[in-house]
């Protein structure tokens, strides 16, 4: 069953598959119209239902399911397709800020936007970005940090104003055109032009320098903060991870091994570091202190690979996504807690744990142009 509503005029569409029949109830201007169509199989009817839902989303309808059970979508909103890798979003309070590709304007320049959604899927605000291509967006305190085409900007949701954080900072290696943003608790770390900085209580402090190694014309660079924001895991070289203190930039540990190139990395609550290998999507777990390669019980079978991964704020739940299959692992028990399918994914998506109105969801932005919330 899919319930869709046009928030602008109140029109509704209810879709339901019954056996091999797709039932379509349309409510417009207070008038109800019902149609049904029979297909050759239940599978064909389900596919037709998904197609009809997608067509409705692109026309401005929002899919809402207030009674969603664990693993079910409570919200689908069409925000438009993104560029490869540019699927950034971040929560702020009970609202969500999602990158929207605006397309080319006259003269070849790009107009991209940050749209503000509430939990119902309503667009509360659309703000023009100062630069196109939002690669990453993270919340720290009451503000957002965005990586806009390798320049880090601060965005204040209250005022709607952007600040270019590259202004007023000194860079020793302007040829290093790579960047990242990561956040945890009340701390954020960001990097651009070969320099890493921390952001705490509105204050920016230089932390360390870096140089990303190139492999097949692609730079190696990914980073993550631990749950307290006191340690930064940095990977900018094949088979090497550095653990830095965010308080003074001291290198706490250097992990070396034959684990390849990571393009995603995160800390787990037990003190280990989980990395995703760039080319094979294999997951590697390493002890952050000793560098020892670990093999937790959950890291096997279908949970040994992922295209996308994210960790809850307390570091106790891990989400692994392979194409359109999401798996939630309880890291305390090591058990697979939930497994479900994601909708409207072509090849990839970006996902985060988000808490909205006191409930925890998996928020997902897909390359097909959909933003969704899944009950977990």
Secondary structure, DSSP 4 states (H G I P E B T S, - for coil): -EEEE-TTT--EEEEEEETTEEEEEEEETTEEEEEEEE-SSHHHHHHHHHHHHHHHHHTT-EEE-TTPPTTSEEEEEE-----TT---EEEETTEEEEEE---B-TTS-B--EEEEE-TT--EEEEEE-SSS-EEEEEEETTEEEEEETTEEEEEETTTTEEEETTTT---S-TT---EEEEEETTEEEEEETTEEEEEETTEEEEEEE--PPEETTEE--EEEE-TTS-EEEEEEETTEEEEEETTT--EEEEEESS---EEEEEE-TTSEEEEEETTT-BEEEEETTT--EE--TTSSGGGGB-SEEEE-TTS-EEEEEETTEEEEEETTTTEEEEEEEPSS-SS-EEEEEEEETTEEEEEEEETTSEEEEEE-
